Amino acid sequence: MTRGAVAIDLWLWSLDCGAVEADLRSTVLSAAERDRAGRFVQERDRIRFVSGRWRMREILADIVGTSAAALPLAEGLNGKPVLSEGPVFNLSHAAGLAALAVTADRSVLLGVDIEGARPVGAGLARLAFAPEERAALQALDPSARDWAFFLGWTRKEAVVKASGAGLRADLSGFAVTLEQDAARLLRIDGDSTENWRLHDFRPRHDLAGAIACRTEGREIVVSRRA
């Protein structure tokens, strides 16, 4: 029997709050998370880290039926938080906003990324993009290149986060489309593009977002949650 589509829930929330509220939120974090928060030099960065982990814990705790403080988070590949017996999830944040993607299907790989659109130089595209992606970018009208870059960048980052490759990822080893509303893999070394599904979302007018899921050919259905 063919398995059905993979259901993915997507949450978005603001990371900004006052210092007093951040201190309250930090009470549900683990000792390691609080220690990490304390190492941020900028107070804004500390608050945003705390707010990200606080809300992530609340959401996941509600799914598995425990408290946020008791959620048994472990450290997976490249320091990625995981739940050994819980849902598959991935967290991203940019420009004061967080995105959390969650699926109950433990057979898949899942990644989410959001990025703030801003002017970029050709040097960044050379570092981040495969040859065919750079060619596609250069073929666009110059006024459209910055947004196309961030569409491609979020898609690539979501794939990297799903694979767990982290900083070891060969960004030239796979390629994605750059067009709006046409998110898909064009090539991936050592794998089949048919195993992967990509999904774009717009977290905010100035942000690009993408979900990547290795489903072995199944479609994905993404639902926004409050």
C-alpha positions, -999 to +999 in steps of 0.1 A: +000+000+000+013+035-009+019+057+021+000+090+021+013+125+022+035+137+050+017+162+072+039+191+085+028+218+109+044+252+108+045+277+137+057+313+135+062+337+164+080+368+174+112+365+194+112+400+209+101+407+244+113+426+275+141+414+297+118+406+326+096+384+303+127+367+289+138+358+324+104+342+331+106+323+298+140+310+306+127+291+336+116+263+313+149+260+296+175+233+305+207+243+324+226+239+292+202+262+273+204+288+300+242+286+300+242+291+262+218+320+265+242+336+290+271+335+266+255+359+241+272+393+242+242+413+230+211+413+252+188+413+222+204+380+210+201+365+245+164+374+246+157+360+211+175+327+219+155+323+251+122+331+233+129+307+205+137+278+229+108+287+252+081+286+226+096+256+208+095+237+241+059+247+247+047+235+213+066+202+215+055+196+251+019+200+241+023+175+213+040+148+235+020+155+266+045+168+291+055+202+305+079+225+286+105+222+314+103+184+314+106+180+276+134+154+271+153+173+244+187+158+234+215+170+213+216+154+179+239+158+149+258+191+148+241+202+180+206+200+166+179+195+193+160+162+189+134+142+207+144+105+207+108+093+210+089+123+198+081+141+165+107+153+140+111+190+141+134+219+131+137+255+142+149+286+124+150+323+132+158+355+115+151+392+121+132+387+153+110+359+140+111+321+146+097+293+125+092+257+137+083+228+114+070+196+130+059+162+117+048+131+135+063+110+107+096+098+121+107+082+088+115+116+071+142+142+073+130+177+079+145+212+077+132+247+078+149+280+071+139+317+071+161+345+059+158+383+058+160+396+022+187+422+017+211+433-010+238+407-017+270+407-036+282+384-063+307+369-039+281+354-017+264+337-046+297+322-057+302+308-022+266+295-016+254+285-051+261+256-075+271+266-110+237+261-125+222+283-097+247+310-104+238+309-141+201+311-134+207+341-111+227+359-137+200+353-163+175+373-143+169+410-144+192+427-119+162+441-100+150+405-093+182+389-083+183+397-046+149+381-039+157+351-062+189+347-042+171+344-009+144+321-024+173+298-034+193+303-002+164+294+021+157+263+000+193+252+001+196+259+039+164+239+045+179+209+026+212+212+045+194+213+078+172+183+069+203+163+059+221+172+091+252+180+072+257+214+089+289+233+081+302+202+064+277+205+036+289+208+000+267+236-013+277+229-049+267+193-044+230+201-050+210+227-068+175+242-064+152+263-084+152+301-079+117+309-092+089+321-070+062+294-063+084+267-079+104+252-051+121+220-060+155+202-062+172+202-096+201+180-086+215+163-055+247+143-056+244+108-041+206+109-040+175+113-061+156+146-064+124+125-064+131+117-027+127+153-017+099+178-015+104+216-010+078+241+001+080+279+002+063+302+027+064+339+033+068+345+071+068+383+067+070+408+038+108+411+042+115+374+049+118+343+027+110+308+041+114+272+030+107+237+042+127+207+029+116+172+036+131+139+024+100+118+020+112+091-004+087+104-030+057+112-010+041+147-012+040+170+018+010+190+032+020+221+053-004+236+077+001+269+095-006+268+132-012+297+156 
